[in-house]
Amino acid sequence: MNQSLVKILVKAKELNQWVPAKFLAKYDIQKVNLLKLEDADLMHLKRSKSEGLLLKLTLKGYHYFNK
């Protein structure tokens, strides 16, 4: 996964915020298998009518990516 993308998701977890996937397109979010990360309990995915797909690391994901 792109290091900039990891930094954004880790910082969002620290701030307890969801990140809209549409803002992550320039960090190659399309190349990441989000469902696989969700199945591994590393990330939560949520759909919003106004924002679309939202991403947030789980605590397990935070520790996994914040090495």
C-alpha positions as CSV (number, residue, x, y, z in Angstrom):
1,M,0.0,0.0,0.0
2,N,1.2,3.5,-0.8
3,Q,3.0,5.1,2.2
4,S,1.1,8.4,1.9
5,L,-2.1,6.5,2.0
6,V,-1.0,4.6,5.1
7,K,-0.1,7.9,6.8
8,I,-3.5,9.4,6.0
9,L,-5.3,6.4,7.4
10,V,-3.2,6.2,10.5
11,K,-3.6,9.9,11.2
12,A,-7.4,9.6,10.7
13,K,-7.5,6.7,13.2
14,E,-5.6,8.9,15.7
15,L,-8.3,11.6,15.2
16,N,-11.1,9.1,15.2
17,Q,-12.3,10.2,11.7
18,W,-13.6,8.4,8.7
19,V,-11.8,9.1,5.4
20,P,-13.8,9.4,2.1
21,A,-12.4,7.0,-0.5
22,K,-13.0,9.6,-3.3
23,F,-10.2,11.8,-1.7
24,L,-7.8,8.9,-1.8
25,A,-7.9,8.3,-5.6
26,K,-4.6,10.1,-6.2
27,Y,-2.9,7.7,-3.7
28,D,-3.9,4.6,-5.8
29,I,-6.7,3.5,-3.5
30,Q,-8.1,1.6,-6.6
31,K,-5.2,-0.8,-6.4
32,V,-5.9,-1.8,-2.8
33,N,-8.3,-4.7,-2.1
34,L,-10.4,-3.0,0.5
35,L,-12.6,-6.1,1.1
36,K,-9.6,-8.2,1.8
37,L,-8.5,-5.6,4.4
38,E,-12.0,-5.6,5.9
39,D,-12.0,-9.4,6.1
40,A,-8.7,-9.4,7.9
41,D,-10.2,-6.9,10.4
42,L,-7.7,-4.2,9.5
43,M,-10.3,-1.7,8.2
44,H,-13.9,-0.7,8.5
45,L,-15.9,0.3,5.4
46,K,-19.0,2.3,5.5
47,R,-21.3,3.7,2.8
48,S,-22.6,7.3,3.1
49,K,-25.2,8.9,0.8
50,S,-23.3,12.2,0.9
51,E,-19.7,11.1,1.0
52,G,-19.8,7.6,-0.7
53,L,-17.4,5.0,0.6
54,L,-15.7,5.8,3.9
55,L,-12.7,4.1,5.3
56,K,-11.3,3.8,8.9
57,L,-8.6,1.6,10.3
58,T,-9.5,-0.8,13.1
59,L,-7.3,-0.9,16.2
60,K,-5.7,-4.0,14.7
61,G,-5.1,-2.1,11.4
62,Y,-3.7,0.8,13.2
63,H,-1.1,-1.3,15.0
64,Y,-0.4,-3.3,11.8
65,F,0.3,-0.1,9.6
66,N,1.8,2.1,12.3
67,K,5.1,0.2,12.5
